[in-house]
Amino acid sequence: MSRWNTAVRTLAVGAAALFAVVAAPPAVQASHEPRAPREFVALQDVDPTIRQEMRYVTPHNFVGTRIAGYRQPLCVLTAPAARALHRAQRALLRQGYSLKVYDC
């Protein structure tokens, strides 16, 4: 094969690859942030006095880098679990103690 044919073939393959990338449909994106199902609540909305340490959303965790999927430092629990923690927190506060949760 001549150098001319090789150059034309290389250019054609490159152009086809570029066209495939440019012509590809855009990636589908959500129109809004994902929402938790109805039966889940943010712990801070149920009891803001419970201390929360959300480390997975920061590099300050056992892996040393932010964990994929954690977008916000927000503790999300089922409503019954959040209410149970609230009841425990009320009892502990009367004794001078407090709950602290990690990466829930």
TIRO-2110 file (N, C-alpha, C; in Angstrom, 1 decimal):
// TIRO-2110
0.9, -1.2, 0.0, N, 1, A
0.0, 0.0, 0.0, CA, 1, A
0.9, 1.2, 0.0, C, 1, A
0.5, 2.2, -0.8, N, 2, A
1.4, 3.4, -0.9, CA, 2, A
1.2, 4.3, 0.3, C, 2, A
2.1, 5.2, 0.5, N, 3, A
2.0, 6.2, 1.6, CA, 3, A
0.7, 7.0, 1.5, C, 3, A
0.4, 7.3, 0.2, N, 4, A
-0.8, 8.1, 0.0, CA, 4, A
-2.1, 7.4, 0.5, C, 4, A
-2.2, 6.1, 0.1, N, 5, A
-3.4, 5.3, 0.5, CA, 5, A
-3.4, 5.2, 2.0, C, 5, A
-2.3, 5.0, 2.7, N, 6, A
-2.2, 4.9, 4.1, CA, 6, A
-2.7, 6.2, 4.8, C, 6, A
-2.2, 7.3, 4.3, N, 7, A
-2.6, 8.6, 4.8, CA, 7, A
-4.1, 8.8, 4.7, C, 7, A
-4.7, 8.5, 3.5, N, 8, A
-6.1, 8.7, 3.3, CA, 8, A
-6.9, 7.8, 4.2, C, 8, A
-6.5, 6.5, 4.3, N, 9, A
-7.2, 5.6, 5.1, CA, 9, A
-7.2, 6.1, 6.6, C, 9, A
-6.0, 6.5, 7.1, N, 10, A
-5.9, 7.0, 8.5, CA, 10, A
-6.8, 8.2, 8.7, C, 10, A
-6.8, 9.1, 7.7, N, 11, A
-7.7, 10.3, 7.8, CA, 11, A
-9.1, 9.9, 7.8, C, 11, A
-9.5, 8.9, 7.0, N, 12, A
-10.9, 8.5, 6.9, CA, 12, A
-11.3, 7.8, 8.2, C, 12, A
-10.5, 7.0, 8.8, N, 13, A
-10.8, 6.3, 10.1, CA, 13, A
-10.9, 7.4, 11.2, C, 13, A
-10.0, 8.3, 11.2, N, 14, A
-10.1, 9.4, 12.2, CA, 14, A
-11.4, 10.2, 12.1, C, 14, A
-11.7, 10.6, 10.8, N, 15, A
-12.9, 11.3, 10.6, CA, 15, A
-14.2, 10.6, 11.0, C, 15, A
-14.2, 9.3, 10.8, N, 16, A
-15.3, 8.4, 11.2, CA, 16, A
-15.5, 8.4, 12.7, C, 16, A
-14.3, 8.2, 13.3, N, 17, A
-14.3, 8.2, 14.8, CA, 17, A
-14.8, 9.5, 15.4, C, 17, A
-14.3, 10.6, 14.8, N, 18, A
-14.8, 12.0, 15.3, CA, 18, A
-16.3, 12.1, 15.0, C, 18, A
-16.8, 11.7, 13.9, N, 19, A
-18.2, 11.9, 13.6, CA, 19, A
-19.0, 11.0, 14.6, C, 19, A
-18.5, 9.8, 14.9, N, 20, A
-19.3, 9.0, 15.8, CA, 20, A
-19.4, 9.6, 17.2, C, 20, A
-18.4, 10.3, 17.6, N, 21, A
-18.4, 11.0, 18.9, CA, 21, A
-19.3, 12.2, 18.9, C, 21, A
-19.2, 13.0, 17.9, N, 22, A
-20.0, 14.2, 17.7, CA, 22, A
-21.4, 13.9, 17.5, C, 22, A
-21.7, 12.9, 16.7, N, 23, A
-23.1, 12.5, 16.4, CA, 23, A
-23.8, 11.8, 17.5, C, 23, A
-23.1, 11.3, 18.5, N, 24, A
-23.7, 10.5, 19.6, CA, 24, A
-24.7, 11.4, 20.3, C, 24, A
-25.8, 10.8, 20.8, N, 25, A
-26.8, 11.6, 21.5, CA, 25, A
-26.2, 12.0, 22.9, C, 25, A
-26.7, 13.2, 23.4, N, 26, A
-26.1, 13.6, 24.7, CA, 26, A
-26.5, 12.6, 25.8, C, 26, A
-25.7, 12.6, 26.8, N, 27, A
-26.0, 11.7, 27.9, CA, 27, A
-27.3, 12.2, 28.6, C, 27, A
-28.0, 11.3, 29.1, N, 28, A
-29.3, 11.6, 29.8, CA, 28, A
-28.9, 12.1, 31.2, C, 28, A
-29.5, 13.3, 31.5, N, 29, A
-29.3, 13.8, 32.8, CA, 29, A
-30.6, 14.0, 33.5, C, 29, A
-30.6, 13.8, 34.9, N, 30, A
-31.8, 14.0, 35.6, CA, 30, A
-32.1, 15.5, 35.7, C, 30, A
-33.4, 15.8, 35.6, N, 31, A
-33.8, 17.2, 35.6, CA, 31, A
-33.7, 17.9, 37.0, C, 31, A
-33.5, 17.0, 38.1, N, 32, A
-33.4, 17.5, 39.4, CA, 32, A
-32.7, 16.5, 40.3, C, 32, A
-32.3, 16.9, 41.5, N, 33, A
-31.6, 16.0, 42.4, CA, 33, A
-32.5, 14.8, 42.7, C, 33, A
-31.9, 13.7, 42.9, N, 34, A
-32.7, 12.5, 43.3, CA, 34, A
-33.3, 12.8, 44.7, C, 34, A
-34.5, 12.2, 44.9, N, 35, A
-35.2, 12.4, 46.2, CA, 35, A
-35.3, 11.0, 46.8, C, 35, A
-35.2, 11.0, 48.2, N, 36, A
-35.4, 9.8, 48.9, CA, 36, A
-36.9, 9.4, 48.9, C, 36, A
-37.2, 8.2, 49.0, N, 37, A
-38.6, 7.7, 49.0, CA, 37, A
-39.3, 8.4, 50.2, C, 37, A
-40.6, 8.4, 50.2, N, 38, A
-41.4, 9.1, 51.2, CA, 38, A
-41.2, 8.7, 52.6, C, 38, A
-40.9, 7.4, 52.8, N, 39, A
-40.7, 6.8, 54.1, CA, 39, A
-39.3, 7.2, 54.7, C, 39, A
-38.5, 7.9, 54.0, N, 40, A
-37.2, 8.3, 54.5, CA, 40, A
-37.2, 9.8, 54.9, C, 40, A
-36.5, 10.2, 55.9, N, 41, A
-36.4, 11.6, 56.4, CA, 41, A
-35.0, 12.0, 56.7, C, 41, A
-34.7, 13.3, 56.7, N, 42, A
-33.4, 13.8, 57.1, CA, 42, A
-33.4, 13.8, 58.6, C, 42, A
-32.4, 13.3, 59.3, N, 43, A
-32.4, 13.2, 60.7, CA, 43, A
-32.4, 14.6, 61.3, C, 43, A
-31.8, 15.6, 60.7, N, 44, A
-31.7, 16.9, 61.2, CA, 44, A
-33.1, 17.5, 61.3, C, 44, A
-34.0, 17.1, 60.4, N, 45, A
-35.4, 17.6, 60.5, CA, 45, A
-36.2, 17.0, 61.6, C, 45, A
-35.8, 15.8, 62.1, N, 46, A
-36.5, 15.1, 63.2, CA, 46, A
-35.9, 15.6, 64.5, C, 46, A
-34.6, 15.7, 64.6, N, 47, A
-33.9, 16.1, 65.8, CA, 47, A
-32.6, 16.8, 65.5, C, 47, A
-32.6, 18.1, 65.4, N, 48, A
-31.3, 18.8, 65.1, CA, 48, A
-30.3, 18.8, 66.2, C, 48, A
-30.6, 18.2, 67.4, N, 49, A
-29.6, 18.2, 68.5, CA, 49, A
-28.7, 17.0, 68.4, C, 49, A
-29.0, 16.0, 67.6, N, 50, A
-28.2, 14.8, 67.4, CA, 50, A
-27.0, 15.3, 66.5, C, 50, A
-25.8, 15.0, 67.0, N, 51, A
-24.6, 15.4, 66.3, CA, 51, A
-24.4, 14.4, 65.1, C, 51, A
-24.0, 15.0, 64.0, N, 52, A
-23.8, 14.2, 62.8, CA, 52, A
-22.4, 14.4, 62.2, C, 52, A
-21.8, 13.3, 61.9, N, 53, A
-20.4, 13.3, 61.4, CA, 53, A
-20.5, 12.6, 60.0, C, 53, A
-20.6, 13.3, 59.0, N, 54, A
-20.8, 12.8, 57.6, CA, 54, A
-19.5, 12.8, 56.9, C, 54, A
-18.7, 11.8, 57.1, N, 55, A
-17.3, 11.8, 56.5, CA, 55, A
-17.2, 11.2, 55.1, C, 55, A
-18.1, 10.4, 54.7, N, 56, A
-18.0, 9.8, 53.3, CA, 56, A
-18.1, 10.9, 52.2, C, 56, A
-18.6, 12.0, 52.5, N, 57, A
-18.8, 13.1, 51.5, CA, 57, A
-17.5, 13.9, 51.5, C, 57, A
-16.5, 13.6, 52.4, N, 58, A
-15.2, 14.4, 52.4, CA, 58, A
-14.1, 13.4, 52.2, C, 58, A
-12.9, 13.9, 52.0, N, 59, A
-11.7, 13.0, 52.0, CA, 59, A
-11.3, 12.5, 53.4, C, 59, A
-11.9, 13.0, 54.4, N, 60, A
-11.6, 12.6, 55.8, CA, 60, A
-12.4, 11.4, 56.2, C, 60, A
-12.0, 10.2, 55.7, N, 61, A
-12.6, 9.0, 56.0, CA, 61, A
-11.6, 7.9, 55.8, C, 61, A
-12.0, 6.6, 56.0, N, 62, A
-11.0, 5.5, 56.0, CA, 62, A
-10.4, 5.3, 54.6, C, 62, A
-11.1, 5.7, 53.6, N, 63, A
-10.6, 5.5, 52.2, CA, 63, A
-9.6, 6.6, 51.8, C, 63, A
-9.8, 7.8, 52.4, N, 64, A
-8.9, 8.9, 52.1, CA, 64, A
-9.3, 9.8, 51.0, C, 64, A
-10.5, 9.4, 50.3, N, 65, A
-11.0, 10.2, 49.2, CA, 65, A
-12.6, 10.2, 49.4, C, 65, A
-13.2, 11.2, 48.8, N, 66, A
-14.7, 11.2, 48.9, CA, 66, A
-15.2, 10.0, 48.2, C, 66, A
-16.3, 9.4, 48.8, N, 67, A
-16.9, 8.2, 48.4, CA, 67, A
-18.0, 8.6, 47.3, C, 67, A
-17.9, 7.9, 46.2, N, 68, A
-18.8, 8.2, 45.1, CA, 68, A
-20.3, 7.9, 45.6, C, 68, A
-21.2, 8.8, 45.2, N, 69, A
-22.6, 8.6, 45.6, CA, 69, A
-23.0, 9.5, 46.7, C, 69, A
-22.1, 9.9, 47.5, N, 70, A
-22.4, 10.8, 48.6, CA, 70, A
-22.3, 12.3, 48.1, C, 70, A
-23.4, 12.9, 47.9, N, 71, A
-23.4, 14.2, 47.3, CA, 71, A
-23.4, 15.3, 48.3, C, 71, A
-24.1, 15.0, 49.4, N, 72, A
-24.3, 16.0, 50.5, CA, 72, A
-24.1, 15.4, 51.9, C, 72, A
-23.6, 16.2, 52.8, N, 73, A
-23.4, 15.7, 54.2, CA, 73, A
-24.8, 15.6, 54.9, C, 73, A
-25.6, 14.6, 54.5, N, 74, A
-27.0, 14.6, 55.0, CA, 74, A
-27.3, 13.1, 55.5, C, 74, A
-27.7, 13.0, 56.7, N, 75, A
-28.1, 11.7, 57.3, CA, 75, A
-29.6, 11.5, 56.9, C, 75, A
-29.8, 10.4, 56.2, N, 76, A
-31.1, 10.1, 55.7, CA, 76, A
-31.5, 8.7, 56.3, C, 76, A
-32.6, 8.6, 57.1, N, 77, A
-33.0, 7.4, 57.7, CA, 77, A
-34.5, 7.1, 57.5, C, 77, A
-34.9, 5.9, 57.8, N, 78, A
-36.4, 5.7, 57.7, CA, 78, A
-37.0, 6.5, 58.8, C, 78, A
-38.2, 6.9, 58.7, N, 79, A
-38.9, 7.7, 59.7, CA, 79, A
-38.9, 7.0, 61.1, C, 79, A
-39.2, 5.7, 61.1, N, 80, A
-39.2, 5.1, 62.5, CA, 80, A
-37.8, 5.1, 63.1, C, 80, A
-36.8, 4.9, 62.3, N, 81, A
-35.4, 4.9, 62.9, CA, 81, A
-35.1, 6.3, 63.4, C, 81, A
-35.4, 7.4, 62.7, N, 82, A
-35.2, 8.7, 63.1, CA, 82, A
-36.0, 9.1, 64.4, C, 82, A
-37.2, 8.6, 64.5, N, 83, A
-38.0, 8.8, 65.7, CA, 83, A
-37.4, 8.1, 66.9, C, 83, A
-36.9, 6.9, 66.7, N, 84, A
-36.3, 6.1, 67.8, CA, 84, A
-35.1, 6.8, 68.3, C, 84, A
-34.3, 7.4, 67.4, N, 85, A
-33.1, 8.1, 67.8, CA, 85, A
-33.5, 9.4, 68.5, C, 85, A
-34.5, 10.0, 68.1, N, 86, A
-35.0, 11.2, 68.8, CA, 86, A
-35.4, 10.9, 70.2, C, 86, A
-36.2, 9.8, 70.4, N, 87, A
-36.6, 9.4, 71.8, CA, 87, A
-35.3, 9.1, 72.6, C, 87, A
-34.3, 8.4, 72.1, N, 88, A
-33.1, 8.1, 72.8, CA, 88, A
-32.4, 9.4, 73.1, C, 88, A
-32.3, 10.3, 72.2, N, 89, A
-31.7, 11.6, 72.4, CA, 89, A
-32.3, 12.4, 73.5, C, 89, A
-33.6, 12.4, 73.6, N, 90, A
-34.3, 13.2, 74.7, CA, 90, A
-33.9, 12.6, 76.0, C, 90, A
-33.9, 11.3, 76.1, N, 91, A
-33.5, 10.6, 77.4, CA, 91, A
-32.0, 10.9, 77.7, C, 91, A
-31.2, 10.9, 76.8, N, 92, A
-29.7, 11.1, 77.0, CA, 92, A
-29.5, 12.6, 77.4, C, 92, A
-30.1, 13.5, 76.7, N, 93, A
-29.9, 14.9, 77.0, CA, 93, A
-30.3, 15.2, 78.5, C, 93, A
-31.3, 14.6, 79.0, N, 94, A
-31.7, 14.8, 80.4, CA, 94, A
-30.6, 14.3, 81.4, C, 94, A
-29.8, 13.4, 80.9, N, 95, A
-28.6, 12.9, 81.7, CA, 95, A
-27.3, 13.6, 81.4, C, 95, A
-27.4, 14.6, 80.5, N, 96, A
-26.1, 15.3, 80.1, CA, 96, A
-25.3, 14.7, 79.0, C, 96, A
-25.9, 13.7, 78.3, N, 97, A
-25.2, 13.1, 77.2, CA, 97, A
-25.9, 13.4, 75.9, C, 97, A
-25.3, 13.0, 74.7, N, 98, A
-25.9, 13.3, 73.4, CA, 98, A
-25.5, 12.2, 72.5, C, 98, A
-26.3, 11.9, 71.5, N, 99, A
-26.0, 11.0, 70.4, CA, 99, A
-25.1, 11.6, 69.4, C, 99, A
-24.3, 10.8, 68.7, N, 100, A
-23.6, 11.3, 67.6, CA, 100, A
-23.6, 10.1, 66.6, C, 100, A
-24.0, 10.4, 65.3, N, 101, A
-24.1, 9.4, 64.3, CA, 101, A
-23.1, 9.7, 63.2, C, 101, A
-22.7, 8.6, 62.6, N, 102, A
-21.7, 8.7, 61.5, CA, 102, A
-22.2, 8.1, 60.2, C, 102, A
-22.1, 8.9, 59.1, N, 103, A
-22.4, 8.4, 57.8, CA, 103, A
-23.6, 7.6, 57.6, C, 103, A
-24.8, 8.1, 58.1, N, 104, A
-26.0, 7.3, 58.0, CA, 104, A
-26.7, 7.6, 56.7, C, 104, A
END
